[in-house]
Amino acid sequence: MPKLKTSRAAAKRFKVTGTGKLKRSKAYKRHILTKKSAKRKRNLRKAAMTDATNIKNMKKILPYL
């Protein structure tokens, strides 16, 4: 079996937690922030877990995480 290549784009965006779940950052925090409320921006800072429906594909493109 040949070595598998890690998707470098995905590797920069996801981290694995101790229990094996994938942690990601939330979208919509880059620009056009003036019209968003402080509460909304504050909640976008927090990390989120990757949805269970995507885990199978994520493990495929991140074989060594």
C-alpha positions in Angstrom: 0.0 0.0 0.0 1.5 3.4 -1.0 1.8 6.3 1.4 -1.2 8.6 1.4 -1.0 12.3 0.9 -2.5 14.7 3.4 -4.6 17.5 2.0 -2.5 20.5 3.1 -5.4 22.9 2.8 -7.4 20.7 5.3 -4.5 20.2 7.6 -4.2 23.9 8.1 -7.9 24.3 8.9 -8.6 21.3 11.3 -7.1 20.0 14.5 -7.9 16.7 16.2 -9.0 16.8 19.8 -8.0 14.2 22.4 -11.1 12.2 21.8 -10.5 12.1 18.1 -13.1 14.7 17.0 -12.2 17.3 14.5 -12.1 20.9 15.6 -12.6 23.8 13.2 -12.9 27.6 13.3 -16.2 29.3 12.3 -16.7 31.2 9.1 -18.0 34.9 8.6 -15.3 36.5 10.8 -13.0 37.9 8.1 -14.6 41.1 6.7 -17.8 43.1 6.7 -17.8 43.1 10.5 -19.4 46.5 11.0 -22.9 45.3 10.5 -22.5 42.2 12.7 -23.4 42.6 16.4 -20.7 42.2 19.1 -22.5 39.1 20.4 -22.4 37.5 17.0 -18.7 38.3 16.5 -17.9 37.0 20.0 -19.6 33.7 19.3 -17.8 33.3 16.0 -14.5 33.3 17.9 -15.2 30.0 19.6 -14.1 26.8 17.9 -16.7 24.3 16.6 -16.7 20.6 16.0 -16.9 19.2 12.5 -20.3 17.7 11.8 -20.6 13.9 12.0 -21.8 13.7 8.4 -18.4 15.0 7.2 -16.1 12.9 9.4 -15.7 10.1 7.0 -14.5 12.4 4.2 -12.3 14.4 6.5 -10.5 11.2 7.8 -9.8 10.3 4.2 -8.1 13.6 3.3 -6.3 13.7 6.7 -5.0 10.2 7.0 -2.3 10.9 9.6 -4.0 13.4 11.9 
